[in-house]
């Protein structure tokens, strides 16, 4: 065909060779550029892959940190509520649950009836004391989800019960020490074994003996036997004040309020729990702190003292683990009786006697300040004021001589 068109065959062949060589030459010229482009693309892809892996690693670390922070915050929050709960059994309510206090307060908002029972009044007083003792409580309860609220109550309850356990354990040993030191019995009270305490022990029996009975009266020899056998007329219940509540551990049958709640072992117990065990060693005089009567009225709350009175009885008894009823003695009712003595006096004279008793407790535990009793002459002789006067006199003398 090419021949018919007038183009020689060898010319066509040479033209094809030229085209092939041109294509090969062009390919040789573009190959380095393509290689560089491909290498650059590969490097960029590798860099992006490394960055993605790095981002994934950082996100994983951040997730771990956030998870750890959440766990730590939850742990800190749990510790906080448990620590705050320790105050409940000490200054709010010894037996009532926080849920019952809240329920009573809610009931009063919803019910316009002002006829409340004594038990309901106790719960309401407990709620008010709870709100004062834990000022953050009301706002937290309002802002919380219900599940968080239940968890908070659980932690508060754990802290409260833990504090009560710690206090009873502490007093178990200390009471034995105080009894042995104060009474020097022939058979010392065992520090660890509570089976040797209670009415089977003569010293503990004397302190636990009802105020209307005389444990040591030789004429009433049947008292010890009757109490130990739980005979008619000698059954010990919460309707009797134990002798350890009284000053000198002896009651006046004609005036049962005389010396009541002034027993030495009570003061020792209070100081051991609320100040320090070492402070309980010296309770003969007034305390040596500030005037707590004027500066801290909350320290006079009768609940604190009622708690200690109950713990002292438990420490003197022979029961080995805490329970609310010991034989015929109901600790819950005993607690209510003591709280009512302070909170529900029958009249103004009784209220004044209660106030004097609380002031006596405040002085015994925290002391009274005597700073205001110092005369101006005595103050002037004290070293701080004397030094200030001496320095001023020296400056005046130097000025006059210059």
Secondary structure, 3 states (H helix, E strand, C coil): CCCCCCCCHHHHHHHHHHHHHHHHHHHHHHHHHHHHHHHHHHHHHHHHHHHHHHHHHHHHHHHHHHHHHHHHHHHHHHHHHHHHHCCHHHHHCCCCCHHHHHHHHHHHHHCCCCCCCHHHHHHHHHHHHHHHHCCCHHHHHHHCCHHHHHHHHHHHHHHHHHHHHHHHHHHHHHHHHHHHHHHCCCCCCCCCCHHHCHHHCHHHHHHHCECCCCCCCCCCCHHHHHHHHCCCCCCCCCCCCEHHHEHHHCCECCECCCCECCCHHHHHHHHHHHCCHHHHHCCCCCCECCCHHHHCHHHHCHHHHHHHHHHHHHHHCCCCCCCCEECCEEHHHHHHHHHHHHHCCCCHHHHHHHHHHHHHHHHHHHECCCHHHCCHHHHHHCHHHHHHHHHHHHHHHHHHHC
